[in-house]
Amino acid sequence: MSIDKHEPDPVKGTKPVYEDVLADFNARIEMGVKKYGTHLEFFNGRNPAVDAYQEVFDALLYTRQTMFQYGFLIEFIESVIEELGMEWHDERWGMLRSVWEGLGKKAGKSGTND
């Protein structure tokens, strides 16, 4: 998977991403309260710039890891879809979509280093 690869314009997907982001956000807030006994608050004795800077680097590392690990799968699925004369949004690729979503769910259950 190349960072220079041009991505096509998006087509109608299966559901809005923000729904999952909001659910993840709420779960993350609950985890923080359980772990630290409080919500993240202003003037809490930590340097938020350093915390954010470190988190950005962690996110970059996880993103690159994901690109490497799943990039070959994406390329393979794209080649199969192209060979079959289909499009990602074509309803005929339901089986491939199920496999891809299953991989995403499996990856999501692998846990984090928080």
Phi, psi and omega per residue, in radians:
M1 nan 2.192 -3.092
S2 -1.817 2.436 3.102
I3 -1.214 -0.349 -3.120
D4 -1.536 -0.035 -3.097
K5 -1.170 2.264 3.090
H6 -1.301 2.290 3.102
E7 -1.705 2.432 3.118
P8 -1.241 2.874 3.053
D9 -1.069 2.548 -3.126
P10 -1.214 2.663 3.033
V11 -2.045 2.986 3.125
K12 -0.983 2.242 -3.136
G13 -1.754 -2.753 -3.067
T14 -1.652 -0.535 3.102
K15 -2.922 2.769 -3.133
P16 -1.176 2.364 -3.139
V17 -1.133 -0.619 -3.051
Y18 -1.027 -0.479 3.122
E19 -1.067 -0.784 3.101
D20 -1.199 -0.659 3.133
V21 -1.097 -0.765 3.113
L22 -1.091 -0.730 3.105
A23 -1.107 -0.764 3.105
D24 -1.105 -0.718 -3.141
F25 -1.052 -0.824 3.126
N26 -1.112 -0.705 3.100
A27 -1.124 -0.667 3.137
R28 -1.160 -0.680 3.085
I29 -1.077 -0.809 3.125
E30 -1.072 -0.733 3.122
M31 -1.080 -0.722 3.134
G32 -1.108 -0.716 3.116
V33 -1.127 -0.730 3.114
K34 -1.139 -0.736 -3.079
K35 -1.266 -0.751 -3.017
Y36 -1.886 -0.139 3.117
G37 1.366 0.126 -3.138
T38 -2.810 2.836 2.997
H39 -1.290 2.831 3.006
L40 -1.160 2.189 -3.063
E41 -2.215 2.732 3.077
F42 -1.140 2.624 3.070
F43 0.894 0.944 -3.078
N44 -1.715 0.189 3.107
G45 1.604 -0.073 3.118
R46 -1.904 2.797 3.082
N47 -1.637 1.838 -3.074
P48 -1.136 -0.468 3.102
A49 -1.135 -0.733 3.118
V50 -1.182 -0.781 3.114
D51 -1.008 -0.839 -3.116
A52 -1.125 -0.747 -3.137
Y53 -1.045 -0.786 3.114
Q54 -1.132 -0.700 3.136
E55 -1.146 -0.638 3.107
V56 -1.095 -0.739 3.112
F57 -1.128 -0.732 3.080
D58 -1.034 -0.774 -3.140
A59 -1.087 -0.702 3.104
L60 -1.106 -0.742 3.131
L61 -1.117 -0.788 3.122
Y62 -1.123 -0.667 3.125
T63 -1.125 -0.788 3.134
R64 -1.136 -0.684 3.086
Q65 -1.050 -0.774 3.129
T66 -1.106 -0.776 3.125
M67 -1.025 -0.722 -3.128
F68 -1.218 -0.871 -3.044
Q69 -1.167 -0.701 -3.054
Y70 -1.816 -0.124 -3.135
G71 -1.035 -0.736 -3.127
F72 -1.168 -0.558 3.094
L73 -1.198 -0.733 3.116
I74 -1.068 -0.818 -3.138
E75 -1.075 -0.696 3.123
F76 -1.139 -0.826 -3.136
I77 -1.096 -0.736 3.100
E78 -1.057 -0.708 -3.135
S79 -1.186 -0.653 3.094
V80 -1.142 -0.797 3.137
I81 -1.062 -0.768 3.132
E82 -1.122 -0.748 -3.131
E83 -1.113 -0.573 3.116
L84 -1.448 -0.049 3.131
G85 1.239 0.570 -3.094
M86 -1.930 3.026 3.062
E87 -2.117 2.740 3.129
W88 -0.964 -0.648 -3.080
H89 -1.521 -0.034 3.137
D90 -1.159 2.264 -3.092
E91 -1.103 -0.347 -3.116
R92 -1.233 -0.201 -3.109
W93 -1.688 0.450 -3.128
G94 -0.925 -0.679 -3.138
M95 -1.128 -0.793 3.120
L96 -1.108 -0.688 3.107
R97 -1.051 -0.761 -3.139
S98 -1.069 -0.755 3.114
V99 -1.092 -0.812 -3.120
W100 -1.074 -0.787 3.129
E101 -1.124 -0.643 3.083
G102 -1.095 -0.693 3.081
L103 -1.112 -0.715 3.119
G104 -1.097 -0.750 3.127
K105 -1.140 -0.725 3.121
K106 -1.096 -0.752 3.124
A107 -1.125 -0.655 -3.141
G108 -1.180 -0.438 -3.131
K109 -1.526 -0.046 -3.083
S110 -1.290 -0.223 3.077
G111 1.597 2.998 3.113
T112 -2.244 3.068 -3.137
N113 -1.712 0.387 -3.116
D114 -1.388 nan nan
